[in-house]
Amino acid sequence: MTSIEQVVVLATFGSVWAVLSVGHNLADHVFGQSDRQAANKGAPSATDVADGVSPRKGWGACLGHVLSVGLVT
């Protein structure tokens, strides 16, 4: 048999998950992530790094994305 405490934990988890999921989708697709962030947040390939591109290329765009998601949610 399920206790009331277990029901409360499950309901809390479900509610928090739903709110964060909606917030993340809004941040990704509506308010937060810019086209520049989406295009540039990936890590460079091994070939790019071998050709002299910084292995940290994309960190700025990724940080901007994380900050925008945090602000929206």
Secondary structure as UniProt FT lines:
FT   HELIX           4..26
FT   HELIX           27..31
FT   HELIX           35..40
FT   HELIX           46..50
FT   TURN            51..52
FT   TURN            55..58
FT   HELIX           59..72
//
